[in-house]
Each structure stands twice: as C-alpha cells, then as structure tokens.
C-alpha cells in the first residue's frame, strides 16, 4: 500500500466515515444475483442478521431454494432461520412512512405480527428524520463479518437479471402482475469493513429508538460459496449522509466525496443514478466542462422517475440542469443516456454507481439529487485503486465499468474496452449503440411554466431540512450555476 497518510480524495472525518480493510469484496449487479447471494450468506449466519432498508416486502422470493430446505419467501425465510438456530437474532429496520403502504400488501401484516411475537426477531420503523425526509440506507450485516451495502432493497419490483429481457415472464410482483425491467447494484464486503458497517447499522438502529445491540465476538465469515471475490485485501471507505438532529450535526460525507471525486477525475466519469437533480453536483460538473482538457462525463438515468410526484420533482430538475450543462459543454464531453430493452421498453435505473478513470469505484444508496446529499440517511462505499500498490485493482474497476456499459448495449465487455481505448467514453458508446437493447441519448423535454417554477425553486427536492423553510427567492437550481458569458 502507498503512504497511509496519502489517501488522495478520501479523508476520514470529512468525506468518509472510516477507511477499513475488506478481506474480500465484490460488486453484485441486479437483484437476481443479489437475492441468491444474500440468501446463501444468511443461511450461514450464526449469531446475528441486521437488515437496514428503505423498503421491505416479506412476500418476495429471496433467491432460489436449490434444495436448501428453507422457504423462498423472505418473510418465511427469516422466521425459518431463527427457528433453526436458537442462537440467531434478526434486527430489521425500515423507513416508517414507507411501511404504512407495505403493511397492507397481501399477507405482510400477518408476517410482521408473527415476527413481533418471536423474542429473537426485532423490528423497528425508522422515524428519526425531519419532515419530508426518509431513511434510505440499504445495508445487510451478517455476524459483523460480512455485509452488503448498495442500492437494492428486499422488496417488490426489484428482481431482474443482467439481460433485462423484454417481457421476461419471471419479472412479477407477488400478486402476479408484471413489473418494469429494473437495473440495480450492491456490494458484498468481508472483514473489518463489515465490522464498520455493523457500527453504521447499530448507530441507525439506536437513533431510530431501538434497544441495545452490543458488538459481537469475532465470528467465522458467512461469505457464500456461490460468490467469487473480485477484490481481496484492500481498503474501502464508508461515507454517509444524515440531516442535522438533536445532539447531532449534519453528516455531509457523501456530498463532499462526490465533489472531491468529480474534481479529481482525469479522463472519465461514469455514473449511474436514479436521478440527476443535485445542484451542487451539477456545479462541480460545470466547472470540469469549462476546462479545455477536462474529463468526459456519462450519466445513466432512467427514462423517467417512478411514481406520480417524483417525475414532477426529479425529471423537471434534470431537464433544467441538463440544458444548463449543455450550454457549458463546448467540447462535447457530457452525455446522459437511458437504457431500453430489445423491445424498446425503458429499463428503470435504480443503481447508484460512480466509476472514475480506472481508479475509483463507488456504490451505495445515494442518488445525484439534493435530498441524498443532505436530507435523507444514506450510505456508500468506495474503492480507490490509488491506495493500493496493485495494478490489478484498476483493471478490475475498468472491467466492471465495461461490463455495465456492455450490459446496457448487449455487447461483450471486451469490445467496450477496445472502443473506449480508441474513441473515448462517449465516442465508444456512440459508435456501439444501435437498435434493440441499447442506450438512448437523453433529450431535454419541454417544461410547462409550473414544472419549470417547481424545478427552479427546488420545492420538491430541498437540499436539507433548513431549506424547506427558507424563502423561495433565496432558493433554486441556478443560484450559482450560470450560463458562461
């Protein structure tokens, strides 16, 4: 490893919480693989499973049983686990407001009541946040020896394969109705970094009003046999966001790290996010676009945000920011794309990924919108190849980026690698995208006067709890981001 005092843009206490070693680490793309891997890991749990999420649906199938004797539905699976192992405890924490909708889904209420009667299944609804904020972290910790951290919740609508087949008959909600194609990602982490994520989960459990969760004695790793490690023995940074609370200053590690990483990029910034609505991130991108030799920047977004309120908030802000950045982009170095299936159906991008050059790989729960930076509770993890004297780390990061682009274009990662080397990031995508399963360039949509006003004043996506009560004339997407003269 390089000089331990030289962590580049990673600075514990400023843009990350801690930097700890992962004895093994892997990126898991899309929920088909994640659900199978998480199931296999939880089957190895000895003492404790902690599930921290935005949403949780007890009716979904958590991977395939493969004759392991356990139920497939996640609610039954968790109950079965504690029944099989008298030393196992399960802690489940989820956002309180989101739970109101979940509890009326089918048999979920009966599953929750069954859990509540069990003395080793502990459930808690997280309401420890300001008005309009949400608990958004997605963390699973098993025996404080292995953890998952990323963007995938164990809930409905998440399951899909990396092929994102058009009209895949397996893509069903628990009630049997089909859902849209879904793209997502998380990480599997083993070793001291998992212990650090256990501390993050414990802090959130206590903040939400949960009882004591004492640290465990060291346990054997539940790393599942079905998962190959992409990385071994390397440092990983954990970054968080949380709004100001009584006795707790706001945690802004996630926002600061985004700004530091964008500023440090040399050649390529590749990002996947559910939204692109953060003014501060847009300002950081604008500064790089004004440089004569700044990096190319590609953002993968869904065609439209999900729900009825989110499109009004997020899609309008994206349109305004995209148009402002397009005017800054004199050298053609900024593009937003949306993925579609072979039949032209939009694939919903829920992944939160940032890959910079062949050096930085960041995956977590935070989106490129204001509330992820300062209002909601989030957790991301980052690998920085500069911290390790091992060229293979950078090669693996590059292969993960190529695999993601190849997934969207239905093209082998090797072709992506050669095209990027020859034509750059945007040139490669433009030369390889075509008909069928592909990436479609985002085009700024026309906004009505009400939509434009809502976007400009960030009424539906405030930067933090204080801004929600700030005068409108002091707010807005364009308070610092201006068209260059």
Phi, psi and omega per residue, in radians:
X1 nan 2.646 3.103
X2 -1.260 -3.081 3.131
X3 -0.898 2.109 -3.085
X4 -1.109 -0.373 3.103
X5 -1.422 -0.226 -3.133
X6 -1.799 1.546 -3.110
X7 -1.773 0.266 3.116
X8 1.072 -2.307 -3.121
X9 -1.345 -0.099 -3.136
X10 -1.533 2.085 -3.096
X11 -2.367 1.820 -3.127
X12 -1.020 2.340 -3.105
X13 1.621 -0.236 3.121
X14 -2.060 -1.151 3.140
X15 -1.961 0.135 2.970
X16 -2.669 2.749 -3.114
X17 -1.375 -0.933 3.115
X18 -2.633 2.773 2.997
X19 -2.099 2.009 -3.063
X20 -2.272 2.794 -3.091
X21 -1.422 2.417 2.936
X22 -1.846 2.121 3.074
X23 -1.248 -0.549 2.983
X24 -2.505 2.579 3.107
X25 -2.671 2.551 3.085
X26 -2.597 2.640 2.992
X27 -1.673 2.313 3.115
X28 -2.023 2.104 -3.084
X29 -1.861 2.195 3.084
X30 1.293 2.624 -2.875
X31 -1.323 -0.366 3.091
X32 -1.011 -0.866 3.104
X33 -1.195 -0.752 -3.084
X34 -1.077 -0.807 -3.117
X35 -1.075 -0.662 3.109
X36 -1.180 -0.752 -3.125
X37 -1.190 -0.770 3.138
X38 -1.078 -0.698 3.097
X39 -1.051 -0.840 -3.114
X40 -1.086 -0.665 3.134
X41 -1.211 -0.744 -3.113
X42 -1.174 -0.481 3.065
X43 -1.137 -0.371 3.122
X44 -1.631 -0.024 -3.088
X45 -1.091 2.422 3.133
X46 -1.906 -0.747 -2.998
X47 -2.051 -0.735 -2.957
X48 -2.712 2.426 2.955
X49 -2.175 2.217 3.093
X50 -2.032 2.145 -3.132
X51 -2.004 1.983 -3.124
X52 -2.030 2.108 -3.074
X53 -2.684 2.921 3.034
X54 -1.405 -0.703 3.139
X55 -2.435 2.759 -3.122
X56 -2.731 2.213 -3.125
X57 -2.166 1.964 -3.058
X58 -1.171 -0.205 -3.041
X59 -1.556 -0.263 -3.057
X60 -1.256 2.755 3.087
X61 -1.551 2.141 -3.116
X62 -1.620 1.451 3.141
X63 1.281 -2.909 -3.109
X64 -1.909 2.500 -3.035
X65 -1.189 -0.601 3.138
X66 0.863 0.676 3.082
X67 1.084 0.512 3.099
X68 -1.479 -0.053 3.069
X69 1.492 -0.101 -3.099
X70 -1.699 2.678 3.084
X71 -1.115 2.750 3.137
X72 -1.549 -0.651 -3.125
X73 -1.184 2.339 -2.949
X74 -1.080 -0.632 3.121
X75 -1.114 -0.790 3.100
X76 -1.191 -0.612 -3.126
X77 -1.084 -0.805 -3.123
X78 -1.119 -0.761 3.121
X79 -1.103 -0.716 3.119
X80 -1.069 -0.722 -3.117
X81 -1.033 -0.823 -3.107
X82 -1.264 -0.475 3.072
X83 -1.225 -0.574 -3.131
X84 -1.357 -0.493 -3.030
X85 -2.191 1.832 -3.084
X86 -1.200 -0.139 3.105
X87 -1.732 -0.060 -3.033
X88 -1.573 2.326 3.000
X89 -2.064 2.580 3.095
X90 -2.178 2.275 3.071
X91 -2.020 2.197 -3.117
X92 -2.202 2.109 -3.139
X93 -2.166 2.291 3.099
X94 -2.538 2.836 -3.117
X95 -1.019 2.346 -3.032
X96 -1.219 -0.800 -3.080
X97 -1.168 -0.678 3.099
X98 -1.101 -0.486 -3.115
X99 -1.180 -0.479 -3.113
X100 -1.051 -0.685 3.120
X101 -1.296 -0.678 -3.085
X102 -1.136 -0.671 -3.027
X103 -1.113 -0.331 3.133
X104 -1.684 0.109 3.108
X105 -1.412 1.907 3.007
X106 0.872 -2.172 -3.056
X107 -1.633 0.188 -3.055
X108 -0.999 -0.747 -3.095
X109 -1.039 -0.647 3.139
X110 -1.235 -0.631 3.082
X111 -1.123 -0.777 3.140
X112 -1.084 -0.751 3.111
X113 -1.091 -0.658 3.101
X114 -1.120 -0.752 3.093
X115 -1.058 -0.799 -3.035
X116 -1.085 -0.428 3.117
X117 -1.396 -0.264 -3.101
X118 -1.541 2.274 -3.047
X119 -1.326 -0.088 3.098
X120 -2.062 0.234 2.970
X121 -2.049 2.015 -3.042
X122 -1.956 2.112 -3.124
X123 -2.032 2.541 -3.139
X124 -2.607 2.427 3.026
X125 -1.726 2.240 -3.054
X126 -1.551 1.845 3.063
X127 -1.982 0.256 -3.073
X128 -1.507 1.201 3.137
X129 -2.706 2.791 -3.140
X130 -1.194 2.943 3.051
X131 -0.973 2.421 3.102
X132 1.321 -0.054 3.105
X133 -1.602 2.927 3.107
X134 -2.486 2.724 2.958
X135 -1.477 2.112 -2.925
X136 -2.213 0.014 3.134
X137 -1.146 2.594 3.065
X138 -2.252 1.620 -3.044
X139 -2.274 2.378 2.972
X140 -2.192 2.224 3.127
X141 -2.153 2.239 -3.112
X142 -2.076 2.028 3.105
X143 0.984 0.354 -3.115
X144 0.953 0.354 -3.134
X145 -2.014 -0.370 3.117
X146 -2.522 2.559 -3.135
X147 -2.533 2.715 2.946
X148 -2.030 2.384 3.112
X149 -2.508 2.186 -3.128
X150 3.107 -2.401 -3.023
X151 -2.047 0.037 -3.009
X152 -1.710 2.122 2.997
X153 -1.593 2.638 3.060
X154 -1.496 1.334 -3.081
X155 -2.575 3.125 -3.084
X156 -1.252 2.810 3.115
X157 1.329 -0.055 -3.062
X158 -1.558 -0.469 -3.001
X159 -1.181 2.313 2.976
X160 -2.955 2.850 3.067
X161 -1.767 2.975 3.124
X162 -1.210 -0.301 3.094
X163 -1.310 -0.428 -3.102
X164 0.777 1.007 -3.083
X165 -1.121 2.468 3.105
X166 -1.180 2.251 3.131
X167 0.991 0.699 3.099
X168 -1.092 2.079 -3.080
X169 -1.191 -0.238 3.127
X170 -1.448 -0.201 -3.061
X171 -1.474 1.432 -3.017
X172 -2.246 2.564 2.960
X173 -1.336 2.882 3.117
X174 -1.007 -0.449 3.119
X175 -1.471 0.073 3.088
X176 1.597 -0.094 3.128
X177 -1.462 2.516 -3.131
X178 -1.266 2.655 3.014
X179 -2.149 2.937 -3.039
X180 -1.255 2.747 3.025
X181 -1.000 2.512 -2.977
X182 -2.405 2.250 3.128
X183 -2.019 2.272 -3.032
X184 -2.673 3.022 -3.127
X185 -2.776 2.668 3.039
X186 -2.621 -3.101 3.105
X187 -2.240 2.650 2.969
X188 -1.962 2.283 -3.004
X189 -2.392 2.408 -3.116
X190 -2.220 2.570 3.025
X191 1.790 -2.729 -3.097
X192 -0.959 -0.553 3.115
X193 -1.142 -0.573 3.070
X194 -1.164 -0.654 3.072
X195 -1.092 -0.690 3.106
X196 -1.155 -0.686 3.075
X197 -1.181 -0.523 3.024
X198 -1.088 -0.656 3.096
X199 -1.157 -0.696 3.084
X200 -1.065 -0.813 -3.141
X201 -1.112 -0.722 3.141
X202 -1.111 -0.755 3.136
X203 -1.063 -0.701 -3.126
X204 -1.230 -0.660 3.104
X205 -1.044 -0.810 -3.134
X206 -1.180 -0.734 3.133
X207 -1.058 -0.567 -3.137
X208 -1.423 0.012 3.104
X209 1.731 0.176 3.118
X210 -1.292 2.795 3.133
X211 -1.335 -3.092 -3.108
X212 -1.056 2.505 3.055
X213 -2.321 1.442 -3.044
X214 -1.122 2.651 3.103
X215 -1.130 2.623 -3.138
X216 -1.601 2.701 2.899
X217 -1.173 2.672 -3.121
X218 -0.934 2.367 -3.120
X219 -2.112 2.793 3.043
X220 -1.143 2.568 -3.107
X221 -1.231 2.357 3.051
X222 -1.602 0.343 -3.136
X223 -0.909 2.171 -3.014
X224 -1.370 2.603 -3.137
X225 -1.138 -0.417 -3.075
X226 -1.352 -0.114 -3.061
X227 -1.991 2.133 3.039
X228 -1.475 2.461 3.097
X229 -1.410 2.245 3.050
X230 -1.521 -0.477 -3.133
X231 -2.311 2.606 3.039
X232 -2.410 2.490 3.009
X233 0.862 1.140 3.102
X234 -2.484 2.694 -3.138
X235 -1.341 2.504 3.097
X236 -2.321 2.337 3.134
X237 -1.665 2.501 3.063
X238 -1.955 2.214 3.114
X239 -2.144 2.549 -3.074
X240 -2.287 2.823 2.859
X241 -2.347 2.540 3.077
X242 -2.817 2.465 3.139
X243 -1.284 2.842 3.068
X244 -1.058 2.400 3.115
X245 -2.412 2.997 -3.133
X246 -1.037 2.112 -3.135
X247 1.334 0.123 -3.088
X248 -2.429 2.074 3.059
X249 -1.213 2.738 3.098
X250 -1.045 2.477 3.075
X251 -1.790 2.055 -3.019
X252 -2.081 0.420 -3.071
X253 -1.044 -0.714 -3.077
X254 -1.114 -0.839 3.139
X255 -1.093 -0.797 -3.118
X256 -1.087 -0.661 -3.138
X257 -1.205 -0.697 3.053
X258 -0.969 -0.847 -3.088
X259 -1.141 -0.723 3.127
X260 -1.151 -0.716 -3.113
X261 -1.220 -0.694 3.086
X262 -1.113 -0.705 -3.137
X263 -1.168 -0.519 -3.064
X264 -1.541 -0.191 -3.077
X265 -1.086 2.492 3.134
X266 -1.857 -0.821 -3.029
X267 -2.089 -0.837 -3.005
X268 -2.370 2.417 2.928
X269 -2.145 2.041 3.101
X270 -2.050 2.145 -3.088
X271 -2.316 2.506 2.954
X272 -2.123 2.313 -3.088
X273 -2.715 2.593 3.098
X274 -1.167 -0.538 -3.119
X275 -2.347 2.787 2.876
X276 -2.342 1.589 -3.030
X277 -2.506 0.185 -3.103
X278 -1.504 2.080 3.115
X279 -1.103 -0.746 -3.082
X280 -1.158 -0.683 3.067
X281 -1.138 -0.722 3.115
X282 -1.088 -0.676 3.090
X283 -1.099 -0.732 3.122
X284 -1.117 -0.698 3.095
X285 -1.154 -0.733 -3.141
X286 -1.024 -0.702 3.123
X287 -1.092 -0.678 3.129
X288 -1.247 -0.592 3.128
X289 -1.197 -0.441 3.138
X290 -1.361 -0.219 3.097
X291 -1.355 2.517 -3.122
X292 -1.150 -0.565 -3.080
X293 -2.195 0.633 3.141
X294 -1.264 3.059 -3.070
X295 -1.338 2.764 2.935
X296 -1.365 2.525 -3.059
X297 -2.290 2.115 3.113
X298 -2.149 2.252 3.093
X299 -2.096 2.261 3.078
X300 -1.790 2.068 -3.116
X301 -2.161 2.803 2.927
X302 -1.231 2.811 3.096
X303 -1.010 -0.726 3.123
X304 -2.647 2.634 3.072
X305 -1.151 2.761 -3.073
X306 -1.607 2.616 3.096
X307 1.753 -2.888 3.130
X308 -1.879 -0.535 -3.127
X309 -1.571 -0.654 -3.068
X310 -1.025 -0.760 3.110
X311 -1.014 -0.674 3.131
X312 -1.119 -0.665 -3.116
X313 -1.423 -0.920 -2.950
X314 -1.494 -0.728 -3.112
X315 -1.180 -0.643 3.122
X316 -1.204 -0.714 3.105
X317 -1.134 -0.704 3.102
X318 -1.049 -0.756 -3.137
X319 -1.050 -0.755 -3.127
X320 -1.186 -0.764 -3.137
X321 -1.182 -0.709 3.121
X322 -1.052 -0.747 -3.122
X323 -1.164 -0.689 3.104
X324 -1.137 -0.751 -3.131
X325 -1.227 -0.588 3.090
X326 -1.042 -0.628 3.126
X327 -1.281 -0.454 3.050
X328 -1.370 -0.384 -2.965
X329 -1.512 1.411 -3.098
X330 -1.387 -0.246 -3.042
X331 -2.025 0.229 3.076
X332 1.119 0.777 -3.077
X333 -1.949 0.195 -3.098
X334 -2.329 2.221 3.134
X335 -2.503 2.485 2.934
X336 -1.989 2.316 3.100
X337 -2.178 2.697 3.011
X338 -2.172 2.378 -3.107
X339 -1.514 2.603 3.074
X340 -2.352 2.765 3.094
X341 -1.355 3.099 3.115
X342 -1.085 -0.395 3.099
X343 -1.690 0.125 3.082
X344 1.537 0.091 3.126
X345 -1.376 2.325 3.118
X346 -1.067 2.383 3.041
X347 -1.638 2.200 -3.100
X348 -1.348 2.084 3.141
X349 -1.563 1.957 3.094
X350 -1.989 -0.123 3.137
X351 -1.134 2.594 3.060
X352 -2.182 1.638 -3.000
X353 -2.283 2.430 3.000
X354 -2.352 2.137 3.102
X355 -2.192 2.165 -3.089
X356 -2.104 2.159 -3.101
X357 0.902 -2.468 3.021
X358 -1.894 0.574 -2.910
X359 -2.180 -0.731 -3.003
X360 -2.017 2.285 3.034
X361 -2.259 2.082 -3.080
X362 -2.256 2.257 3.130
X363 -2.430 2.441 3.130
X364 -3.017 -2.626 -3.121
X365 -1.843 -0.151 -3.008
X366 -1.495 2.360 3.041
X367 -1.689 2.936 3.082
X368 -1.503 1.074 3.040
X369 -2.397 2.924 -3.009
X370 -1.093 -0.774 -3.010
X371 -1.162 -0.511 3.082
X372 -1.181 -0.451 -3.100
X373 -1.418 -0.597 -2.952
X374 -2.450 -0.259 -3.010
X375 -1.863 -0.784 -3.110
X376 -1.585 2.855 3.017
X377 -1.555 2.220 -3.069
X378 -2.369 2.868 3.066
X379 -2.639 2.181 3.108
X380 -2.146 2.735 3.004
X381 -2.186 2.569 -3.053
X382 -2.338 2.346 2.946
X383 -1.844 2.297 3.081
X384 -2.171 1.941 -3.073
X385 -1.101 -0.378 -3.131
X386 -1.151 -0.318 -3.126
X387 -1.455 -0.127 -3.052
X388 -2.239 2.310 3.111
X389 -1.463 1.236 -3.068
X390 -2.687 1.783 -3.113
X391 -1.035 -0.406 -3.122
X392 -1.109 -0.464 3.132
X393 -1.102 -0.844 3.119
X394 -1.104 -0.657 3.114
X395 -1.123 -0.664 3.115
X396 -1.196 -0.712 3.086
X397 -1.056 -0.763 3.121
X398 -1.104 -0.686 -3.138
X399 -1.181 -0.585 3.081
X400 -1.161 -0.752 3.072
X401 -1.070 -0.796 3.135
X402 -1.102 -0.633 3.106
X403 -1.141 -0.673 3.108
X404 -1.158 -0.815 3.112
X405 -1.113 -0.719 3.112
X406 -1.102 -0.629 3.077
X407 -1.055 -0.747 -3.109
X408 -1.250 -0.544 -3.084
X409 -1.735 -0.050 -3.063
X410 0.979 0.802 -3.112
X411 -2.304 2.496 -3.126
X412 -1.036 2.434 -3.137
X413 -0.973 -0.541 -3.138
X414 -1.091 -0.655 3.100
X415 -1.212 -0.636 3.093
X416 -1.100 -0.782 -3.111
X417 -1.041 -0.808 -3.129
X418 -1.141 -0.693 -3.112
X419 -1.193 -0.706 3.116
X420 -1.131 -0.725 3.119
X421 -1.066 -0.622 -3.072
X422 -1.540 -0.591 -2.960
X423 -2.165 -0.029 -3.047
X424 1.464 3.043 -3.027
X425 -1.190 -0.912 -3.119
X426 -1.212 -0.718 3.118
X427 -1.055 -0.682 3.126
X428 -1.125 -0.826 -3.136
X429 -1.098 -0.754 -3.127
X430 -1.115 -0.635 -3.107
X431 -1.347 -0.417 -3.037
X432 -1.803 -0.366 -3.130
X433 -1.297 2.585 -3.104
X434 -2.717 -2.439 3.108
X435 -1.530 2.990 -3.137
X436 1.321 -2.501 -3.137
X437 -1.221 2.040 -2.978
X438 -2.829 -3.114 3.024
X439 -1.859 2.299 -3.114
X440 -1.894 2.226 3.113
X441 -1.072 2.383 3.094
X442 -1.304 2.378 3.087
X443 -2.082 2.284 -3.116
X444 -1.039 2.177 3.119
X445 -1.441 2.740 3.080
X446 -1.291 2.359 3.138
X447 -1.916 2.403 2.995
X448 -1.292 2.911 -3.082
X449 -1.071 -0.605 3.139
X450 -1.236 -0.765 3.122
X451 -1.070 -0.766 -3.135
X452 -1.090 -0.738 -3.138
X453 -1.131 -0.762 3.127
X454 -1.081 -0.722 3.134
X455 -1.160 -0.826 -3.070
X456 -1.091 -0.533 -3.081
X457 -1.762 0.062 3.065
X458 0.908 0.699 -3.120
X459 -1.115 -0.644 -3.027
X460 -1.789 -0.058 3.125
X461 -2.458 1.204 -3.112
X462 -1.208 2.749 3.120
X463 -1.293 -0.440 -3.117
X464 -3.043 3.101 -3.079
X465 -1.089 -0.577 -3.137
X466 -1.185 -0.685 -3.079
X467 -1.162 -0.430 -3.126
X468 -1.057 -0.415 -3.093
X469 -1.979 0.221 3.141
X470 -1.486 2.595 3.104
X471 -1.026 2.431 -3.049
X472 -1.070 -0.570 -3.085
X473 -1.201 -0.217 3.099
X474 -1.672 -0.045 -3.035
X475 -1.898 3.096 2.960
X476 2.272 2.680 -3.129
X477 -1.050 -0.497 -2.938
X478 -1.938 0.477 3.130
X479 -1.161 -0.498 3.087
X480 -2.210 -0.388 -3.094
X481 -1.504 1.867 -3.064
X482 -2.156 2.678 3.057
X483 -1.106 2.310 -3.137
X484 -1.125 2.502 3.134
X485 -1.382 nan nan
